Amino acid sequence: MDPALLAALLDRLTAYVKPSTHSASAEDVTFIEACLEEAMALVDQRCGAAKATVPVAALERAYIEAGSELYNRRAAPNGISQFSAADGSAIRIARDPMVAAEPILRPFLPLGFA
């Protein structure tokens, strides 16, 4: 991938997981880079040969969503978030980092048959 596009994706993911009210430390940036790299591998693997049929905007959004899921796992030991819902109940984090990316990709990928 073009380094400029990769840098732009990294900036978008950083802004998505670290709102402007929280600055990203060097450790955060390194972790966000790793999450983006893994997210790109997961999304590309899911798309397979059909990746060429996925619009760039949808592909990039899928990278961001999967990267966000991977990033937020760090704050969710055993899949339970460290914060709770308004009613006091715990919030479970998805175990599959592709849970948010799948619906974005689905319209552009062929159906699978067993």
N, C-alpha and C positions, 0 to 999 in steps of 0.2 A: 504494500500500500504506500502511496505517496506520503513522504514524511510530513508535508504540510497538512494533508487531510488527517493523518494520525494525530498530529498536534492539536488540530481543531476538535477532533473527537475527544481527546483527553481533556481539553478545556471544557467541553460540554458536559462530560461525565463528572468532572470535578465540581462544576457549578451545580449540577443536579444533586450530588450527594453531600456537598458542603456548601450550604447557602452562604451568601455574601456576609452574613452576620458571624460566620465562623471561618477563620482562615485555615488553610490546609498546611500542616507542618510538612517537613521534608519526608517524615515517615509516612504521612498520609498520601503524599504524592506518589511515593514508591509503591504503596499498596494499591492506589487507584490505577496506576500504570499496569500492575500485575492483573488486577481485576478486568481491565479493558482487554488486555492480551488474551486472557482466558475466555472472556465473553465473545471476542471475535472468533476464537477457535470453535466455541460451542455453536455459535450462529452459523458460521461457515460450514461446519459439519452437518448441521440440520438442513441447510439449504442444498448441500451437495452440488450436483451438476446444474441444478435449477437456479443457482445463485445469480446467474446472468439475467434471469427473468424478474428478479426482485428489484423494484425501483430503489435507487440510491437512498432516497429519504427514508423509506421503510427499513432498509438494511441498517442504516445508521441509527435509527430509533431503536431497532432490535438490539444493536450493540450497547446502546446506552442503558436500556432496560435490564438486559442481562448483567451488565457491569454493575448496575445499581444493586441488583439482587445479591450479587457476589460480595459487594462492599458491605452491605448492611448485615450480612451474616456474622461479621466480626462482633457486632454488638448484640448478637442473639445466640448465646450459648444454648445448645440443645434445641435450637429452633424457637426459643421463647425470647421475646424482646425484653430489654431492660426497662422499658417504660410500659405503662398500662393504658387501657382504654379509659374513656371518661367514666365508665361504670365500675372501674377498678379491676376488671378482668385482664388477664395477660393476653398478649397478642402473639399469635404464632406466625413465624416467618416461613415462607414457602421453602421447602427443601430442594425443589428443582429450580435452579436459577433461570431456566428458560420459560417459567410460568408466565411472565409478562411479555416475553418476546414471541412466543408461539402464535398468539392471536394476530400479531402484526404481520407475521410471515405467512400464515396459513392461506390467505387469498391468492398468493403468488406461487405457491408450491403445488406440485401434483399430489393427488390423493394417493394414499398407500393402500394396497390390497394384500391380504394374506393368502 
